[in-house]
Amino acid sequence: MKFTASLWKEVENIYPKIIGLPFIQELMKGTLAQDIFTFYVHQDSLYLLDYSKVLAIIAAKSDNTEMITQFLKFAEYSIVVEEERHKIFLKQYSIKPGYQKSPACFTYTNFLLSVATLRSMEEAIASILPCFWIYEKVGSYIYSNASENNPYYNWIVAYAGKEFKEATNKALIITDEIADQATNVSRERMKEVFILSTKMEYIFWDSAYKKEQWVV
């Protein structure tokens, strides 16, 4: 069994809960309130700024030229492609600047940054995988079940498209290759951070639906 297959077994009970979230279901049906979607887009944009830093840190930790190049490409994709895409959404839905990170966004990005800087490269790679894998699966699920004339069609297509699938597949291959060379202890730690990041994917979407704010 591939290591990534064993990772999925660890979170296969979480994934149905993610696609069952009101945010996902209403987005799929096209009934999600625009103010909730705009809140989400802005939080996602803030998230991606830090996510690109994490990818760059992983590249800096590697001594493999191919891996360095790949993670720098991932980082560039996050900064250039995703940010450009978000600018379109921000303009389309008249989202004004000035948002701060929600508690969920702050927690998730700081977790990823701490893993990338303070723990092993193997753990860092495992921690960023759910952002690829869960998003790709959710995007494909929504695309396959989306209502006609869905107002959020552009977002749905973006995360169910060929380019994002290819990036996800590359991330999965790299994770398996790294795990094959890792110790049993390291693989267990990779599982731990992968599970935590998957849980944070759930929390991120749930908090967006609630438009979560700091209470003090």
KOLKOL-193770 format. One record per residue: x, y, z of N, C-alpha, C, CB in turn; residue number from 0; residue in one letter. Coordinates in Angstrom, 2 decimals. Each point is the difference from the previous one (the first is absolute). Glycine has a CB too. Layout:
KOLKOL-193770
X, Y, Z, X, Y, Z, X, Y, Z, X, Y, Z, NUM, A
...
//
This chain:
KOLKOL-193770
0.84, -1.20, 0.00, -0.84, 1.20, 0.00, 0.87, 1.26, 0.00, -1.82, -1.26, 1.22, 0, M
1.50, 2.18, -2.10, 0.73, 1.26, -0.01, -0.25, 0.76, 1.30, -0.16, 0.10, -2.51, 1, K
1.15, 0.70, 2.88, -0.13, 0.76, 1.24, -1.20, 0.93, -0.04, 2.49, -0.14, 0.32, 2, F
-2.71, 0.79, -1.47, -1.13, 0.92, -0.09, -1.34, -0.72, 0.14, 1.39, 1.48, -1.48, 3, T
-1.44, -2.75, 1.05, -1.22, -0.79, 0.19, -0.25, -0.22, 1.49, 0.35, -1.14, -2.24, 4, A
0.73, 0.90, 2.98, -0.14, -0.16, 1.45, -0.40, 1.31, 0.67, 1.71, -1.84, -0.06, 5, S
-1.24, 2.95, -0.50, -0.40, 1.30, 0.52, -1.50, 0.21, -0.17, 2.26, 0.92, -0.53, 6, L
-2.76, -1.30, -0.65, -1.43, 0.21, -0.25, -0.85, -0.84, 0.95, 0.51, 0.50, -2.41, 7, W
-0.05, -1.69, 2.75, -0.74, -0.84, 0.94, -0.15, 0.69, 1.36, 0.85, -2.04, -1.18, 8, K
0.13, 2.87, 1.50, -0.02, 0.72, 1.28, -1.06, 1.09, 0.03, 2.43, -0.49, 0.25, 9, E
-2.82, 0.99, -1.43, -0.94, 1.13, -0.03, -1.28, -0.32, -0.77, 1.95, 1.53, 0.14, 10, V
-2.14, -2.80, -0.50, -1.17, -0.34, -0.80, -1.31, 0.24, 0.75, 1.39, -1.68, -1.19, 11, E
-1.33, 1.77, 2.50, -1.20, 0.34, 0.78, -0.21, 1.50, 0.10, 0.31, -2.10, 1.30, 12, N
0.73, 2.87, -1.61, -0.11, 1.47, 0.06, -0.54, 0.55, -1.31, 1.92, 0.09, 1.63, 13, I
-1.49, -0.66, -2.75, -0.39, 0.53, -1.31, -1.52, 0.09, -0.18, 2.10, -0.96, -0.90, 14, Y
-2.89, -0.07, 1.24, -1.47, 0.14, -0.15, -0.56, 1.16, 0.81, -0.13, -2.44, -0.40, 15, P
0.75, 2.71, 1.54, -0.46, 1.12, 0.83, 0.32, 1.33, -0.69, 0.34, -1.38, 2.08, 16, K
0.76, 1.42, -2.80, 0.37, 1.22, -0.73, -1.00, 0.28, -1.11, 2.42, -0.40, 0.54, 17, I
-2.69, -0.61, -1.38, -0.92, 0.25, -1.12, -1.44, 0.16, 0.49, 1.52, -1.31, -1.51, 18, I
-1.78, 0.91, 2.75, -1.34, 0.20, 0.56, -0.20, 1.35, 0.65, -0.08, -2.42, 0.35, 19, G
1.15, 3.21, -0.28, -0.11, 1.33, 0.62, -0.99, 0.88, -0.76, 2.37, -0.19, 0.81, 20, L
-3.14, 1.02, -0.10, -0.92, 0.92, -0.69, 0.68, 0.85, -1.06, -1.35, 0.05, 2.07, 21, P
2.59, 0.38, -1.79, 0.72, 0.82, -0.98, 0.14, -0.75, -1.32, 1.25, 1.15, 1.86, 22, F
-0.80, -2.40, -1.80, 0.22, -0.79, -1.20, -1.31, -0.32, -0.71, 2.05, -0.98, 1.05, 23, I
-3.04, 0.57, -0.29, -1.27, -0.39, -0.59, -0.71, 1.19, -0.66, -0.19, -1.80, 1.73, 24, Q
0.20, 2.93, -1.08, -0.65, 1.18, -0.56, 0.78, 0.58, -1.18, -0.97, 0.49, 2.25, 25, E
2.31, -0.59, -2.18, 0.81, 0.42, -1.15, -0.31, -0.86, -1.20, 1.82, 0.79, 1.55, 26, L
-1.95, -2.08, -1.33, -0.29, -0.94, -1.06, -1.37, 0.28, -0.63, 1.42, -1.72, 1.16, 27, M
-2.39, 2.08, -0.32, -1.35, 0.26, -0.49, -0.16, 1.43, -0.56, -0.84, -1.65, 1.68, 28, K
1.84, 2.48, -1.42, -0.08, 1.39, -0.46, -0.83, 0.88, 0.90, 0.28, -0.84, -2.27, 29, G
-0.58, 0.35, 3.48, -0.85, 0.75, 0.92, 0.79, 0.69, 1.12, -1.82, -1.61, -0.50, 30, T
3.14, 1.46, 0.48, 0.82, 0.60, 1.04, -0.12, 1.51, -0.04, 1.59, -1.94, -0.12, 31, L
-1.82, 2.55, 1.27, -0.14, 1.45, 0.08, 1.28, 0.68, -0.47, -1.61, -0.23, 1.90, 32, A
1.46, 1.31, -2.66, 1.17, 0.66, -0.58, 0.93, 0.55, 1.07, -1.37, 0.57, -1.98, 33, Q
0.83, -0.09, 3.09, 0.86, 0.56, 1.04, 0.87, -1.08, 0.64, -1.71, 1.77, 0.43, 34, D
1.19, -3.00, -0.37, 0.80, -1.10, 0.52, 1.10, -0.37, -0.99, -1.99, -0.86, 1.27, 35, I
1.65, 0.83, -2.55, 1.00, -0.33, -1.01, 1.09, 1.06, -0.06, -1.75, -1.21, -1.31, 36, F
1.39, 2.46, 1.40, 1.00, 1.06, -0.04, 0.93, -0.07, 1.22, -1.60, 1.45, -1.30, 37, T
1.02, -1.77, 2.43, 0.82, -0.16, 1.21, 1.00, -1.13, -0.20, -1.89, 0.84, 1.45, 38, F
1.41, -1.94, -2.01, 0.86, -1.15, -0.26, 1.13, 0.35, -0.98, -1.95, -1.51, 0.42, 39, Y
1.62, 2.18, -1.52, 1.00, 0.33, -1.01, 1.11, 0.85, 0.61, -1.76, -0.12, -1.79, 40, V
1.38, 1.08, 2.61, 1.02, 0.84, 0.60, 0.87, -0.78, 0.97, -1.51, 1.96, -0.26, 41, H
0.90, -2.83, 1.07, 0.78, -0.82, 0.92, 0.93, -0.94, -0.76, -1.86, 0.14, 1.69, 42, Q
1.37, -0.68, -2.78, 0.81, -0.90, -0.81, 1.18, 0.74, -0.62, -2.03, -1.38, -0.48, 43, D
1.82, 2.61, 0.10, 1.07, 0.81, -0.55, 1.08, 0.25, 1.05, -1.64, 1.09, -1.58, 44, S
1.22, -0.80, 2.81, 0.95, 0.21, 1.09, 0.75, -1.30, 0.31, -1.49, 1.82, 0.94, 45, L
0.76, -2.91, -0.98, 0.61, -1.31, 0.23, 1.08, -0.29, -1.02, -2.15, -0.81, 0.98, 46, Y
1.87, 1.08, -2.25, 0.93, -0.34, -1.07, 1.31, 0.78, 0.08, -1.97, -0.52, -1.41, 47, L
1.92, 1.72, 1.95, 1.24, 0.77, 0.16, 0.97, -0.74, 0.90, -1.28, 2.14, -0.32, 48, L
0.78, -2.68, 1.42, 0.86, -0.75, 0.91, 0.32, -1.39, -0.55, -0.99, 1.26, 1.92, 49, D
0.03, -1.85, -2.62, 0.22, -1.33, -0.57, 1.16, 0.02, -0.99, -2.45, -0.53, 0.30, 50, Y
2.53, 1.60, -1.09, 1.10, 0.11, -0.96, 1.34, 0.10, 0.73, -1.55, 1.12, -1.64, 51, S
1.57, -0.48, 2.79, 1.23, 0.09, 0.80, 0.41, -1.39, 0.50, -0.61, 2.35, 0.69, 52, K
-0.38, -3.13, -0.27, 0.28, -1.35, 0.47, 0.62, -0.84, -1.11, -1.91, 0.17, 1.63, 53, V
1.36, -0.07, -2.82, 0.53, -0.74, -1.14, 1.44, 0.41, -0.31, -2.33, -0.20, -0.93, 54, L
2.60, 1.49, 1.04, 1.36, 0.49, -0.24, 0.97, -0.49, 1.07, -0.96, 2.03, -1.12, 55, A
0.48, -2.13, 2.36, 0.84, -0.50, 1.10, 0.37, -1.46, -0.25, -1.09, 1.61, 1.61, 56, I
0.11, -2.39, -2.09, 0.26, -1.41, -0.31, 1.06, -0.10, -1.10, -2.37, -0.62, 0.66, 57, I
2.26, 1.45, -1.66, 0.99, 0.02, -1.08, 1.39, 0.29, 0.56, -1.76, 0.74, -1.63, 58, A
1.83, 0.22, 2.55, 1.29, 0.38, 0.59, 0.60, -1.11, 0.85, -0.77, 2.37, -0.01, 59, A
-0.06, -3.22, 0.58, 0.48, -1.09, 0.85, 0.55, -1.18, -0.81, -1.67, 0.70, 1.71, 60, K
1.26, -0.80, -2.96, 0.38, -1.15, -0.81, 1.39, 0.18, -0.61, -2.42, -0.40, -0.50, 61, S
3.10, -0.74, 0.31, 1.27, 0.03, -0.72, -0.12, -0.72, -1.34, 1.24, 0.09, 2.18, 62, D
-2.49, -0.33, -2.58, -0.30, -0.64, -1.27, -0.45, 1.06, -1.00, -0.63, -2.17, 1.16, 63, N
1.38, 2.33, -2.24, -0.29, 1.05, -0.97, -1.41, -0.09, -0.57, 2.42, 0.04, -0.56, 64, T
-2.83, -1.25, 0.24, -1.34, -0.19, -0.58, -1.09, 0.40, 0.99, 0.90, -1.86, -1.41, 65, E
-0.71, 1.51, 2.67, -0.99, 0.34, 1.02, -0.02, 1.50, 0.27, 0.29, -2.27, 1.02, 66, M
0.89, 2.86, -0.99, 0.07, 1.46, 0.19, -0.79, 0.71, -1.09, 2.26, -0.23, 1.09, 67, I
-2.01, -0.19, -2.33, -0.69, 0.60, -1.14, -1.50, -0.19, 0.09, 2.01, -0.40, -1.39, 68, T
-2.45, -0.81, 1.77, -1.42, -0.29, 0.06, -0.72, 0.83, 1.07, 0.50, -2.30, -0.81, 69, Q
0.11, 2.40, 1.98, -0.67, 0.76, 1.06, 0.03, 1.50, -0.25, 0.63, -1.81, 1.59, 70, F
0.40, 2.27, -2.29, -0.01, 1.41, -0.39, -1.09, 0.26, -1.04, 2.47, 0.16, 0.49, 71, L
-2.71, -1.16, -1.36, -1.11, 0.11, -0.96, -1.34, 0.02, 0.73, 1.38, -1.18, -1.75, 72, K
-1.50, 0.31, 2.76, -1.23, -0.01, 0.81, -0.22, 1.38, 0.64, 0.29, -2.48, 0.45, 73, F
0.81, 3.04, 0.09, -0.09, 1.30, 0.66, -0.41, 1.09, -1.00, 1.75, -0.72, 1.65, 74, A
-1.15, 0.66, -2.83, -0.33, 0.98, -1.05, -1.46, -0.14, -0.41, 2.37, -0.04, -0.82, 75, E
-2.83, -1.20, 0.71, -1.39, -0.25, -0.35, -0.93, 0.63, 1.03, 0.66, -2.14, -1.14, 76, Y
-0.33, 1.97, 2.42, -0.82, 0.57, 1.07, -0.04, 1.52, -0.08, 0.57, -1.96, 1.45, 77, S
0.59, 2.54, -1.72, 0.09, 1.47, 0.00, -0.62, 0.60, -1.26, 2.07, -0.17, 1.37, 78, I
-1.65, -0.33, -2.52, -0.40, 0.61, -1.26, -1.38, -0.44, -0.46, 2.39, 0.11, -0.62, 79, V
-2.56, -1.42, 0.43, -1.26, -0.51, -0.55, -1.14, 0.18, 0.98, 1.28, -1.65, -1.34, 80, V
-1.09, 1.18, 2.57, -1.09, 0.07, 0.97, -0.34, 1.45, 0.37, 0.71, -2.22, 0.88, 81, E
0.30, 3.04, -0.68, -0.28, 1.38, 0.36, -0.70, 0.74, -1.14, 2.00, -0.01, 1.51, 82, E
-1.61, -0.27, -2.73, -0.67, 0.61, -1.14, -1.45, -0.44, -0.07, 2.18, 0.09, -1.24, 83, E
-2.39, -1.37, 1.51, -1.35, -0.54, 0.01, -0.83, 0.66, 1.10, 0.86, -2.18, -0.91, 84, R
-0.24, 2.35, 2.07, -0.72, 0.62, 1.11, -0.30, 1.47, -0.28, 1.10, -1.59, 1.56, 85, H
-0.19, 2.27, -2.25, -0.26, 1.40, -0.35, -1.26, 0.11, -0.85, 2.46, 0.51, 0.11, 86, K
-2.64, -1.49, -1.00, -1.19, -0.02, -0.85, -1.24, -0.15, 0.87, 1.32, -0.98, -1.91, 87, I
-1.26, 0.03, 2.86, -1.14, -0.21, 0.88, -0.25, 1.23, 0.87, 0.49, -2.46, 0.01, 88, F
0.60, 3.06, 0.51, -0.15, 1.17, 0.85, -0.68, 1.14, -0.76, 2.04, -0.68, 1.29, 89, L
-1.64, 0.86, -2.55, -0.60, 1.04, -0.82, -1.44, -0.35, -0.37, 2.26, 0.57, -0.90, 90, K
-2.48, -1.83, 0.55, -1.34, -0.45, -0.42, -1.02, 0.19, 1.10, 1.06, -1.65, -1.53, 91, Q
-0.65, 1.40, 2.77, -0.94, 0.08, 1.11, 0.20, 1.24, 0.85, -0.08, -2.47, 0.01, 92, Y
0.83, 3.43, -0.55, 0.19, 1.30, 0.65, 0.49, -0.14, 1.43, -1.79, 0.93, -1.45, 93, S
2.80, -1.78, 1.63, 0.56, -0.20, 1.33, 1.03, 1.08, 0.28, -0.41, -2.50, -0.14, 94, I
0.21, 3.24, 1.20, 0.91, 1.09, 0.33, 1.15, -0.53, 0.85, -1.90, 1.66, -0.12, 95, K
3.10, -1.07, -0.03, 1.14, -0.42, 0.82, -0.21, 0.40, 1.45, 1.51, 0.21, -1.98, 96, P
-0.71, -0.77, 2.85, -0.09, 0.38, 1.41, -0.34, -1.15, 0.92, -0.67, 2.22, -0.76, 97, G
0.37, -3.39, 0.21, -0.28, -1.15, 0.83, 1.26, -0.42, 0.74, -1.80, -0.75, -1.58, 98, Y
1.63, 0.26, 2.80, 1.11, -0.65, 0.70, -0.27, -1.49, 0.03, 0.44, 2.06, 1.42, 99, Q
0.59, -2.82, -1.14, -0.18, -1.45, 0.07, -1.01, -0.36, 1.08, 2.35, -0.33, -0.82, 100, K
-3.22, -0.59, 0.48, -0.92, -0.54, 0.99, 0.80, -0.89, 0.96, -1.97, 0.09, -1.63, 101, S
1.42, -0.44, 2.79, 0.71, -0.91, 0.90, 0.40, -1.31, -0.68, -1.25, 1.01, 1.89, 102, P
0.37, -1.54, -2.75, 0.30, -1.25, -0.69, 1.14, 0.16, -0.99, -2.38, -0.68, 0.27, 103, A
2.35, 1.75, -1.04, 1.06, 0.27, -0.97, 1.33, 0.22, 0.71, -1.68, 1.01, -1.58, 104, C
1.65, -0.24, 2.64, 1.21, 0.28, 0.78, 0.60, -1.29, 0.56, -0.91, 2.28, 0.59, 105, F
0.05, -3.12, -0.02, 0.46, -1.26, 0.59, 0.60, -0.93, -1.05, -1.75, 0.24, 1.75, 106, T
1.07, -0.36, -2.87, 0.45, -0.91, -1.06, 1.34, 0.46, -0.58, -2.40, -0.54, -0.54, 107, Y
2.51, 1.80, 0.17, 1.23, 0.47, -0.63, 1.18, -0.03, 0.97, -1.37, 1.44, -1.51, 108, T
1.11, -1.12, 2.76, 1.08, -0.03, 0.97, 0.45, -1.42, 0.32, -0.88, 2.13, 0.96, 109, N
-0.05, -3.06, -1.02, 0.36, -1.41, 0.15, 0.93, -0.43, -1.13, -2.20, -0.46, 1.16, 110, F
1.82, 0.79, -2.40, 0.82, -0.38, -1.15, 1.38, 0.64, 0.06, -2.09, -0.25, -1.36, 111, L
2.14, 1.52, 1.72, 1.28, 0.70, 0.09, 0.89, -0.59, 1.09, -1.12, 2.08, -0.84, 112, L
0.51, -2.44, 1.97, 0.79, -0.57, 1.10, 0.55, -1.37, -0.38, -1.40, 1.27, 1.65, 113, S
0.58, -2.09, -2.32, 0.48, -1.31, -0.44, 1.14, 0.16, -1.00, -2.29, -0.98, 0.37, 114, V
2.12, 1.89, -1.32, 1.00, 0.20, -1.04, 1.33, 0.49, 0.56, -1.84, 0.51, -1.59, 115, A
1.79, 0.33, 2.61, 1.23, 0.60, 0.53, 0.63, -0.80, 1.14, -0.91, 2.19, -0.67, 116, T
0.09, -2.85, 1.47, 0.52, -0.64, 1.21, 0.08, -1.52, -0.06, -0.93, 1.91, 1.21, 117, L
0.29, -2.50, -2.21, 0.00, -1.46, -0.07, 0.63, -0.46, -1.32, -2.08, -0.09, 1.45, 118, R
2.07, -1.19, -1.70, 0.72, -0.54, -1.14, -0.67, 0.35, -1.33, 0.80, -1.85, 1.46, 119, S
-0.01, 1.72, -2.54, -0.54, 0.24, -1.32, -1.11, -1.00, -0.31, 2.22, 0.91, -0.75, 120, M
-2.05, -2.16, 1.18, -1.01, -1.02, -0.22, -1.34, 0.40, 0.62, 1.80, -1.73, -0.05, 121, E
-1.76, 2.22, 1.27, -1.23, 0.43, 0.67, -0.60, 1.22, -0.69, 0.88, -0.91, 2.17, 122, E
-0.02, 1.81, -2.60, -0.48, 1.20, -0.70, -0.75, -0.38, -1.26, 1.92, 1.32, 0.93, 123, A
-1.38, -2.28, -1.68, -0.65, -0.44, -1.24, -1.35, -0.63, 0.31, 2.24, -0.37, -1.07, 124, I
-2.30, -0.45, 2.11, -1.26, -0.63, 0.38, -1.03, 1.03, 0.45, 1.26, -2.05, 0.66, 125, A
-0.80, 3.11, -0.02, -0.93, 1.01, 0.51, -0.67, 0.81, -1.10, 1.39, 0.13, 2.04, 126, S
-0.71, 0.03, -3.18, -0.57, 0.81, -1.09, -0.84, -0.83, -0.97, 1.95, 1.53, 0.19, 127, I
-1.87, -2.85, -0.07, -0.70, -0.86, -0.95, -1.52, 0.15, 0.02, 1.87, -1.58, 0.26, 128, L
-2.53, 1.72, 0.90, -1.45, 0.14, -0.02, -0.50, 1.20, -0.80, -0.01, -1.10, 2.19, 129, P
0.78, 2.18, -2.22, -0.43, 1.17, -0.77, -0.10, -0.34, -1.49, 1.07, 1.50, 1.70, 130, C
-0.20, -2.37, -2.16, -0.11, -0.50, -1.38, -1.11, -1.05, -0.11, 2.45, 0.44, -0.36, 131, F
-2.32, -1.48, 1.16, -0.80, -1.21, -0.17, -1.46, 0.19, 0.36, 2.04, -1.30, 0.48, 132, W
-2.29, 1.89, 0.68, -1.39, 0.22, 0.42, -0.69, 0.97, -0.93, 0.64, -0.45, 2.39, 133, I
0.06, 1.53, -2.76, -0.59, 0.98, -0.92, -0.32, -0.63, -1.34, 1.27, 1.82, 1.15, 134, Y
-0.37, -2.66, -1.65, -0.23, -0.64, -1.30, -1.21, -0.92, 0.07, 2.46, 0.14, -0.52, 135, E
-2.56, -0.91, 1.58, -1.13, -0.92, 0.16, -1.31, 0.75, 0.18, 1.55, -1.68, 1.02, 136, K
-1.52, 2.72, -0.20, -1.21, 0.80, 0.22, -0.41, 0.71, -1.29, 0.64, 0.33, 2.42, 137, V
0.36, 0.22, -3.12, -0.30, 0.68, -1.26, -0.63, -0.93, -1.01, 1.88, 1.54, 0.43, 138, G
-1.36, -2.76, -0.54, -0.55, -0.98, -0.93, -1.40, -0.43, 0.41, 2.32, -0.80, -0.49, 139, S
-2.52, 0.64, 1.79, -1.32, -0.37, 0.52, -1.04, 1.07, -0.32, 1.10, -1.30, 1.85, 140, Y
-0.74, 2.55, -1.60, -0.93, 1.10, -0.26, -0.28, 0.11, -1.50, 0.84, 1.22, 2.03, 141, I
0.21, -1.34, -2.83, -0.15, 0.12, -1.45, -0.95, -1.08, -0.54, 2.32, 0.98, -0.16, 142, Y
-2.19, -2.18, 0.68, -0.82, -1.12, -0.48, -1.46, 0.12, 0.42, 2.02, -1.44, 0.10, 143, S
-2.26, 2.20, 0.96, -1.36, 0.08, 0.54, -0.59, 1.41, -0.02, 0.57, -1.92, 1.43, 144, N
0.16, 2.87, -2.04, -0.44, 1.40, 0.03, -1.28, 0.21, -0.79, 2.38, 0.69, 0.24, 145, A
-3.19, 0.23, 0.24, -1.23, 0.35, -0.70, 0.32, 0.80, -1.25, -1.26, 0.00, 2.17, 146, S
0.35, 0.00, -3.10, 0.19, 0.78, -1.23, -0.04, 1.49, 0.31, -1.04, -1.85, -1.36, 147, E
1.79, 2.61, 0.58, 0.06, 1.46, 0.17, 0.42, 0.40, 1.41, -1.78, 0.23, -1.74, 148, N
2.71, -0.99, 2.30, 0.48, 0.28, 1.35, 0.77, 1.32, -0.01, 0.13, -2.48, 0.53, 149, N
-0.47, 3.42, 0.35, 0.69, 1.30, 0.01, 1.48, -0.09, 0.38, -2.18, 1.03, 0.57, 150, P
2.56, -2.16, 0.01, 1.39, -0.17, 0.42, 0.76, -0.95, -0.94, -0.70, 0.42, 2.37, 151, Y
0.22, -0.50, -3.59, 0.56, -0.93, -0.97, 1.51, 0.20, -0.21, -2.23, -0.05, -1.12, 152, Y
2.69, 1.28, 1.07, 1.42, 0.27, -0.25, 0.89, -0.59, 1.09, -0.64, 2.09, -1.20, 153, N
0.20, -1.98, 2.45, 0.77, -0.58, 1.09, -0.01, -1.53, -0.11, -0.55, 1.98, 1.48, 154, W
-0.60, -2.53, -1.77, -0.15, -1.45, -0.10, 0.91, -0.58, -1.07, -2.37, 0.21, 0.78, 155, I
2.38, 0.43, -1.94, 0.83, -0.47, -1.11, 1.48, 0.10, 0.34, -1.79, 0.71, -1.61, 156, V
2.17, 0.33, 2.32, 1.41, 0.22, 0.33, 0.58, -1.16, 0.79, -0.42, 2.45, -0.01, 157, A
-0.34, -2.97, 0.95, 0.52, -1.06, 0.87, -0.36, -1.40, -0.48, -0.15, 1.59, 1.88, 158, Y
-0.53, -1.68, -3.01, -0.29, -1.30, -0.59, 0.70, -0.14, -1.34, -2.22, -0.06, 1.16, 159, A
3.04, 1.05, -1.50, 0.66, 0.03, -1.30, 1.25, -0.86, -0.08, -0.88, 2.26, -0.25, 160, G
1.36, -2.44, -0.97, 1.15, -0.86, -0.30, 1.26, 0.49, 0.69, -1.03, -0.57, -2.19, 161, K
1.27, 1.87, 2.19, 1.23, 0.56, 0.56, 0.13, -0.31, 1.48, -0.09, 1.82, -1.71, 162, E
-1.01, -1.65, 2.44, 0.04, -0.26, 1.45, 0.13, -1.49, 0.28, -1.38, 2.06, 0.41, 163, F
0.75, -2.89, -1.22, 0.12, -1.45, 0.16, 1.45, -0.44, -0.21, -2.38, -0.30, -0.79, 164, K
3.03, 0.86, -0.21, 1.39, -0.35, -0.28, 0.91, 0.41, 1.17, -0.43, 0.26, -2.47, 165, E
0.19, 0.91, 3.03, 0.80, 0.46, 1.14, -0.22, -0.92, 1.20, -0.13, 2.38, -0.83, 166, A
-1.11, -2.80, 1.04, -0.31, -0.91, 1.10, 0.69, -1.34, -0.18, -2.20, 1.14, 0.30, 167, T
2.17, -1.66, -1.51, 0.66, -1.28, -0.27, 1.50, 0.08, 0.25, -1.76, -0.51, -1.69, 168, N
2.37, 1.63, 1.32, 1.43, 0.18, 0.25, 0.29, 0.02, 1.50, 0.21, 1.28, -2.17, 169, K
-1.07, -0.60, 2.92, 0.17, 0.06, 1.46, -0.14, -1.39, 0.62, -0.89, 2.35, 0.01, 170, A
-0.02, -3.15, -0.52, -0.19, -1.37, 0.50, 1.23, -0.87, -0.30, -2.49, 0.24, -0.32, 171, L
3.00, -0.12, -0.88, 1.18, -0.78, -0.40, 1.20, 0.36, 0.88, -0.85, -0.12, -2.36, 172, I
1.04, 1.41, 2.57, 1.12, 0.46, 0.83, -0.14, -0.53, 1.42, 0.23, 2.07, -1.40, 173, I
-1.44, -2.02, 1.93, -0.24, -0.49, 1.37, 0.34, -1.48, 0.12, -1.80, 1.72, 0.29, 174, T
1.40, -2.52, -1.28, 0.32, -1.43, 0.03, 1.50, -0.23, -0.10, -2.22, -0.50, -1.05, 175, D
2.88, 1.26, 0.20, 1.45, -0.17, -0.17, 0.74, 0.35, 1.29, -0.23, 0.53, -2.45, 176, E
-0.18, 0.54, 3.08, 0.63, 0.43, 1.25, -0.25, -1.03, 1.10, -0.27, 2.41, -0.67, 177, I
-0.96, -2.92, 0.74, -0.36, -0.97, 1.03, 0.77, -1.30, -0.16, -2.26, 1.02, 0.13, 178, A
2.53, -1.41, -1.37, 0.74, -1.23, -0.26, 1.41, 0.06, 0.58, -1.34, -0.33, -2.08, 179, D
1.89, 1.53, 2.19, 1.37, 0.18, 0.49, 0.03, 0.35, 1.49, 0.67, 0.75, -2.30, 180, Q
-1.85, -0.55, 2.88, -0.08, 0.46, 1.39, -0.01, -1.18, 0.98, -1.23, 2.04, -0.78, 181, A
1.55, -1.74, 2.02, -0.06, -1.01, 1.06, -1.46, -0.21, 0.42, 2.33, 0.63, 0.80, 182, T
-2.57, -1.69, -0.05, -1.35, -0.26, 0.50, -0.49, 1.13, 0.90, 0.45, -2.47, -0.14, 183, N
0.46, 2.97, 0.94, -0.36, 1.12, 0.90, -0.40, 1.22, -0.81, 1.57, -0.88, 1.75, 184, V
-0.79, 1.17, -2.77, -0.30, 1.15, -0.85, -1.34, -0.16, -0.72, 2.47, 0.37, -0.31, 185, S
-2.76, -1.57, -0.16, -1.27, -0.25, -0.68, -1.18, 0.19, 0.95, 1.16, -1.59, -1.55, 186, R
-0.99, 1.18, 2.79, -1.07, 0.20, 0.98, -0.23, 1.48, 0.26, 0.56, -2.20, 1.07, 187, E
0.51, 2.96, -1.03, -0.12, 1.45, 0.20, -0.63, 0.67, -1.22, 2.01, -0.04, 1.51, 188, R
-1.70, -0.49, -2.69, -0.64, 0.50, -1.23, -1.51, -0.22, 0.06, 2.11, -0.47, -1.31, 189, M
-2.51, -0.69, 1.79, -1.43, -0.29, 0.14, -0.68, 0.96, 0.96, 0.47, -2.40, -0.49, 190, K
0.21, 2.68, 1.59, -0.56, 0.89, 1.02, -0.31, 1.38, -0.57, 1.26, -1.26, 1.76, 191, E
-0.29, 1.84, -2.48, -0.21, 1.35, -0.52, -0.99, -0.01, -1.16, 2.34, 0.63, 0.72, 192, V
-2.35, -1.72, -1.49, -0.97, -0.11, -1.09, -1.42, -0.01, 0.55, 1.67, -1.26, -1.37, 193, F
-1.89, 0.50, 2.42, -1.33, -0.07, 0.62, -0.40, 1.37, 0.55, 0.38, -2.42, 0.58, 194, I
0.55, 3.09, 0.09, -0.31, 1.32, 0.55, -0.35, 1.01, -1.10, 1.54, -0.49, 1.92, 195, L
-0.78, 0.47, -3.01, -0.29, 0.92, -1.11, -1.36, -0.31, -0.62, 2.46, 0.23, -0.45, 196, S
-2.81, -1.51, 0.36, -1.30, -0.37, -0.54, -1.13, 0.52, 0.90, 1.03, -2.05, -1.06, 197, T
-0.84, 1.93, 2.35, -1.00, 0.53, 0.94, -0.12, 1.52, -0.15, 0.50, -1.88, 1.60, 198, K
0.62, 2.53, -1.86, -0.03, 1.45, -0.16, -0.68, 0.41, -1.30, 2.08, 0.15, 1.35, 199, M
-2.02, -1.01, -2.37, -0.77, 0.26, -1.22, -1.48, 0.05, 0.33, 1.76, -1.14, -1.40, 200, E
-2.21, 0.20, 2.21, -1.40, -0.01, 0.45, -0.33, 1.29, 0.74, 0.07, -2.51, 0.18, 201, Y
0.78, 2.85, 0.77, -0.25, 1.19, 0.83, 0.00, 1.27, -0.85, 1.06, -1.16, 1.95, 202, I
-0.17, 1.22, -2.94, 0.10, 1.20, -0.84, -1.31, 0.27, -0.72, 2.44, -0.42, -0.30, 203, F
-3.02, -0.62, -0.34, -1.27, 0.18, -0.71, -1.16, 0.27, 0.96, 0.85, -1.51, -1.80, 204, W
-0.84, 0.83, 2.93, -1.06, 0.19, 0.97, 0.03, 1.42, 0.57, 0.08, -2.44, 0.56, 205, D
1.11, 2.94, -0.30, 0.15, 1.36, 0.55, -0.41, 1.06, -1.02, 1.85, -0.82, 1.48, 206, S
-1.59, 0.52, -2.77, -0.40, 0.95, -1.04, -1.52, 0.11, -0.07, 2.08, -0.54, -1.30, 207, A
-2.75, -0.59, 1.44, -1.47, 0.00, -0.03, -0.57, 0.83, 1.15, 0.03, -2.27, -1.08, 208, Y
0.66, 2.22, 2.20, -0.44, 0.75, 1.19, 0.55, 1.43, 0.01, -0.11, -2.16, 1.27, 209, K
0.94, 2.48, -2.26, 0.68, 1.29, -0.07, 0.67, 0.31, 1.35, -1.67, 0.83, -1.74, 210, K
2.45, -1.77, 2.15, 0.62, 0.03, 1.33, 0.87, 1.25, 0.19, -0.01, -2.51, 0.01, 211, E
-0.15, 3.12, 1.14, 0.77, 1.20, 0.35, 0.62, -0.18, 1.37, -1.52, 1.43, -1.40, 212, Q
2.55, -0.64, 1.67, 0.56, 0.04, 1.36, -1.01, 0.66, 0.93, 2.37, 0.11, -0.89, 213, W
-2.57, -0.68, 2.05, -1.00, 0.54, 0.91, 0.54, 1.13, 0.86, -1.08, -2.24, 0.03, 214, V
2.41, 2.34, 0.04, 0.61, 1.11, 0.76, 1.14, 0.59, -0.84, -0.62, -1.07, 2.25, 215, V
//
